[in-house]
Amino acid sequence: MFKFSFENSTKIHFGADQIKKLALEIPADAKVLLVYGGGSIKKNGIYQQVIESLQGIEVIEFSGIKPNPEYDQLMQAVTLAKSKNINYILAVGGGSVIDGCKFIAAACCYKGDDPWNILSHQEAISESLDLGVVLTLPATGSESNTGSVITRNHHKLAFMSPLVRPKFAILDPQTTLSLNSRQISNGVVDAFVHIIEQYLTYPINAKVQDRFAEGLLLTLIEEGPKALTEPENLDTRANIMWAASLALNGLIGVGVPQDWSTHMIGHEITGLYAVDHARSLSMILPAVLKFMKTQKRDKLIQYAARVWDIHEGTEDERIDSAINNTEQFFKSMQMPIRMSEVELAKTHVDEILEKLQQHNMLSLGEKRNIHLEESQKILNLAL
């Protein structure tokens, strides 16, 4: 196991009716920018709960955050926040809203020439507004980590800073009951691939992280399809919500090598063609595992045994069965496993590679040996 330092300072309030805790977490004298998406929170009652909990606190609203939050729209929120002297950001939504709010919180305090530099040049931030979260779509783990992904003109870029880690996050599984099947599927698969990126690399005798990761994977495999067939099952929603949060709060990734090639390639597909983020992952991950089978051999054998209970056959047969089971799991979650399923063909590969080159994604994977040539082969396998 590699040496590491670990801290996660986000306070989690988990369970039914925890939105009431907002009154305990946000200072009474705060000026709050309440940020949310398309307005579904007004239909399912979450908005009313939030407003009631913030009674007596000054609140300014900014709505309409889109999936894959857009830089120009976020800068409108920054302008509003500055004009109203906002000093606290409250994100009510899923990963896109939370990621957007992390950028808003940072950009409001940015002293440089162009806030886009935070993303395009990885310019470090020195200050940020405080941020809290009411999670409504479990998927990204953004509610308790330091990362954010923002889109601008088909460029999908990320930044990380401990200063934008949410101060608190409210995880009430009841808020997920109004999600449609596509949102459920996207959330489960996004969380699943987050775990795989930190787990399916090469052995480093990190037994605790491995067992945590395998337990989370098994939970998503068991509960994901159930969420589609039993949409009112609150216990299932609770397990998925907590698994998705633990998938990317930093815990299972400490002291171990990490991959993230599936995400980097997937980001380009989403940025170029507006394919749902999780659907880009479900198409690319199987191809990565097939192409990197030799490099990932030992962990793939472990994955086959511990996650899929595959013990018979040769090592190659077990690995192939594990990858096939992964694809079948994605299909059970109503997700595509080939680019052709979203009408992407060989003619699109060069465009994706061009974006990877533009964004300097030239040495991907846990050993940084997935260069453009290897990315091209992975994309061709994904067709």
Secondary structure in CASP SS format (residue, H / E / C, confidence):
PFRMAT SS
TARGET T0000
AUTHOR 0000-0000-0000
METHOD secondary structure of the structure
MODEL  1
M C 1.00
F C 1.00
K C 1.00
F C 1.00
S C 1.00
F C 1.00
E C 1.00
N C 1.00
S C 1.00
T C 1.00
K E 1.00
I E 1.00
H E 1.00
F E 1.00
G C 1.00
A C 1.00
D C 1.00
Q H 1.00
I H 1.00
K H 1.00
K H 1.00
L H 1.00
A H 1.00
L H 1.00
E H 1.00
I C 1.00
P C 1.00
A C 1.00
D C 1.00
A C 1.00
K E 1.00
V E 1.00
L E 1.00
L E 1.00
V E 1.00
Y E 1.00
G C 1.00
G C 1.00
G C 1.00
S H 1.00
I H 1.00
K H 1.00
K H 1.00
N C 1.00
G C 1.00
I H 1.00
Y H 1.00
Q H 1.00
Q H 1.00
V H 1.00
I H 1.00
E H 1.00
S H 1.00
L C 1.00
Q C 1.00
G C 1.00
I C 1.00
E E 1.00
V E 1.00
I E 1.00
E E 1.00
F E 1.00
S C 1.00
G C 1.00
I C 1.00
K C 1.00
P C 1.00
N C 1.00
P C 1.00
E E 1.00
Y H 1.00
D H 1.00
Q H 1.00
L H 1.00
M H 1.00
Q H 1.00
A H 1.00
V H 1.00
T H 1.00
L H 1.00
A H 1.00
K H 1.00
S H 1.00
K C 1.00
N C 1.00
I C 1.00
N C 1.00
Y E 1.00
I E 1.00
L E 1.00
A E 1.00
V E 1.00
G E 1.00
G C 1.00
G H 1.00
S H 1.00
V H 1.00
I H 1.00
D H 1.00
G H 1.00
C H 1.00
K H 1.00
F H 1.00
I H 1.00
A H 1.00
A H 1.00
A H 1.00
C C 1.00
C C 1.00
Y C 1.00
K C 1.00
G C 1.00
D C 1.00
D C 1.00
P C 1.00
W C 1.00
N H 1.00
I H 1.00
L H 1.00
S H 1.00
H C 1.00
Q C 1.00
E C 1.00
A C 1.00
I C 1.00
S C 1.00
E C 1.00
S C 1.00
L C 1.00
D E 1.00
L E 1.00
G E 1.00
V E 1.00
V E 1.00
L E 1.00
T C 1.00
L C 1.00
P C 1.00
A C 1.00
T C 1.00
G C 1.00
S H 1.00
E H 1.00
S H 1.00
N C 1.00
T C 1.00
G E 1.00
S E 1.00
V E 1.00
I E 1.00
T E 1.00
R E 1.00
N C 1.00
H C 1.00
H E 1.00
K E 1.00
L E 1.00
A E 1.00
F E 1.00
M E 1.00
S C 1.00
P H 1.00
L H 1.00
V H 1.00
R C 1.00
P C 1.00
K C 1.00
F E 1.00
A E 1.00
I E 1.00
L E 1.00
D C 1.00
P H 1.00
Q H 1.00
T H 1.00
T H 1.00
L C 1.00
S C 1.00
L C 1.00
N C 1.00
S H 1.00
R H 1.00
Q H 1.00
I H 1.00
S H 1.00
N H 1.00
G H 1.00
V H 1.00
V H 1.00
D H 1.00
A H 1.00
F H 1.00
V H 1.00
H H 1.00
I H 1.00
I H 1.00
E H 1.00
Q H 1.00
Y H 1.00
L C 1.00
T C 1.00
Y C 1.00
P C 1.00
I C 1.00
N C 1.00
A C 1.00
K H 1.00
V H 1.00
Q H 1.00
D H 1.00
R H 1.00
F H 1.00
A H 1.00
E H 1.00
G H 1.00
L H 1.00
L H 1.00
L H 1.00
T H 1.00
L H 1.00
I H 1.00
E H 1.00
E H 1.00
G H 1.00
P H 1.00
K H 1.00
A H 1.00
L H 1.00
T H 1.00
E C 1.00
P C 1.00
E C 1.00
N C 1.00
L H 1.00
D H 1.00
T H 1.00
R H 1.00
A H 1.00
N H 1.00
I H 1.00
M H 1.00
W H 1.00
A H 1.00
A H 1.00
S H 1.00
L H 1.00
A H 1.00
L C 1.00
N C 1.00
G C 1.00
L C 1.00
I C 1.00
G C 1.00
V C 1.00
G C 1.00
V C 1.00
P C 1.00
Q C 1.00
D C 1.00
W C 1.00
S H 1.00
T H 1.00
H H 1.00
M H 1.00
I H 1.00
G H 1.00
H H 1.00
E H 1.00
I H 1.00
T H 1.00
G H 1.00
L H 1.00
Y H 1.00
A C 1.00
V C 1.00
D C 1.00
H H 1.00
A H 1.00
R H 1.00
S H 1.00
L H 1.00
S H 1.00
M H 1.00
I H 1.00
L H 1.00
P H 1.00
A H 1.00
V H 1.00
L H 1.00
K H 1.00
F H 1.00
M C 1.00
K C 1.00
T C 1.00
Q C 1.00
K C 1.00
R H 1.00
D H 1.00
K H 1.00
L H 1.00
I H 1.00
Q H 1.00
Y H 1.00
A H 1.00
A H 1.00
R H 1.00
V C 1.00
W C 1.00
D C 1.00
I C 1.00
H C 1.00
E C 1.00
G C 1.00
T C 1.00
E H 1.00
D H 1.00
E H 1.00
R H 1.00
I H 1.00
D H 1.00
S H 1.00
A H 1.00
I H 1.00
N H 1.00
N H 1.00
T H 1.00
E H 1.00
Q H 1.00
F H 1.00
F H 1.00
K H 1.00
S H 1.00
M C 1.00
Q C 1.00
M C 1.00
P C 1.00
I C 1.00
R C 1.00
M H 1.00
S H 1.00
E H 1.00
V H 1.00
E C 1.00
L C 1.00
A C 1.00
K H 1.00
T H 1.00
H H 1.00
V H 1.00
D H 1.00
E H 1.00
I H 1.00
L H 1.00
E H 1.00
K H 1.00
L H 1.00
Q H 1.00
Q H 1.00
H C 1.00
N C 1.00
M C 1.00
L C 1.00
S C 1.00
L E 1.00
G C 1.00
E C 1.00
K C 1.00
R C 1.00
N C 1.00
I E 1.00
H C 1.00
L H 1.00
E H 1.00
E H 1.00
S H 1.00
Q H 1.00
K H 1.00
I H 1.00
L H 1.00
N H 1.00
L H 1.00
A H 1.00
L C 1.00
END
